[in-house]
Amino acid sequence: MKKSEQLINQDSQYFAKPGRIKYYPLAISHGYGATLVDVDGNTYIDLLASASSQNVGHAPKQVTEAIKSQVDKFIHYTPAYMYHEPLVKLSKKLCEIAPGNYEKRVLFGLSGSDANDGIVKLSRAYTGRPYIISFVNAYHGSTYGSLSMSAISLNMRKKYGPMLPGFYHIPFPDKYRGMFGSPNVNTVEEYLAPLKEMFEKYVPAEEVACIVIETIQGDGGLLEPVEGYFEALQDLCKSHGILLAVDDIQQGLGRTGKWSSVTHYNIEPDLITFGKSLAGGLPMSAIVGRAEIMDTLDAPAHLFTTGANPVSCEAALATISMIEDENLLQGSTDKGAYVRQRMDQWKERFESVGDVRGKGLSIGIDIVSDKKNKTRDGEAALKICNRCFDNGVVIIAVAENVLRFQPPLVITYEELDTALNILESAIEDLESGKLNDYDIAGQGW
Ligand SMILES: Cc1ncc(COP(=O)(O)O)c(C=O)c1O
């Protein structure tokens, strides 16, 4: 029996079901750059980057050295009671790189989910208003606050409701499909109409604390907004005294070619959350926002015993330095443009590729069974993923049918070429009926 098979069998005896979405039997031994090595010695090009938490790649020396050096000094002392330098240095750095031309403050947590809970607390406290609005298809995390904000899967609702009160969801201004899956894209005004109706009939705008957006809906299928929507939304927020918050947990820190994905739009959110790649994969999240909002609550309203861990802080400082030293923001933009030169042709060449979209190295490939109607083909997407896996490339499908192309930003051009060759031939094989034998039952979201 292969080592990975043994390990996976053991895993199923001890690790509970809600903690993993099943794709492939990949048991990781170690990694470097954009390469993963499994426990049987097979290597893979990683196009998932641990759900975008490895933007600087696997085990980069700059980050591992920083971690080792801090571990020998002290592993942790809780910021709930005392002070330490790594926290101060990281807070200062985050205030510098986060968007927003205003005085900022930072709060730390352990995962993106808790940072989004912080948005709920801070915006409710600052405005004195109860309601939070976010988007259908959003994924904001797994705690009750971030679950209540999310609207992507019934598995995140069934059996453990009710969610927190006071949350509403509006359609995401998808620039590929229109509302309710229509092949016709809606205008900014049409996308704003449900929100305006809400304000007229059942949610008083003056009682809304905050609207939370993902600039590109990540797990929702790498959805990009129609042009001008976020700007119009911000105007609406301003006119009603509603705060605007951006969850940049997946799209931030170089994923789209910028420190923050917000920079692609003409908006200035009041609060922004980071996580995932922030500490190179160590548990860490941060809320960065306007000082007067961030200071609105009193301790211990948002603190975590092991939050702002100095090891994670040093890992984060090293991650940010590495992005700077290796010019990875530009790298993400350039490599994104490089792969798009080829992928964009797939829209013409393949019947099954309905759309290719995204920014930098945050790209979605929308697999369809009918291009005109933009009919999602989740089975085909998973078959492509399985073929890629068999040929040494790790890629998953989200939102049923969207291939999620988010490699570590350090991926080389050679690796990109290899991955694109494998991906392209998997799509060819799909279209010539060679992938029919893949059994995809039980896989995916
Ligand atoms: C946009 C977004 N927000 C929040 C989260 C939750 O982060 P975490 O799983 O670290 O709690 C995720 C995770 O996938 C995410 O993609």
The ligand as an ORCA input file, in Angstrom:
! r2SCAN-3c Opt
* xyz 0 1
  C     -12.489     35.851      1.085
  C     -12.289     35.012      2.296
  N     -12.599     35.516      3.506
  C     -12.433     34.806      4.625
  C     -11.958     33.528      4.580
  C     -11.820     32.746      5.849
  O     -10.504     32.645      6.227
  P     -10.049     31.517      7.266
  O     -10.349     30.207      6.631
  O      -8.592     31.779      7.448
  O     -10.802     31.735      8.525
  C     -11.629     32.948      3.341
  C     -11.133     31.565      3.262
  O     -11.200     30.908      2.266
  C     -11.804     33.714      2.176
  O     -11.520     33.214      0.970
*
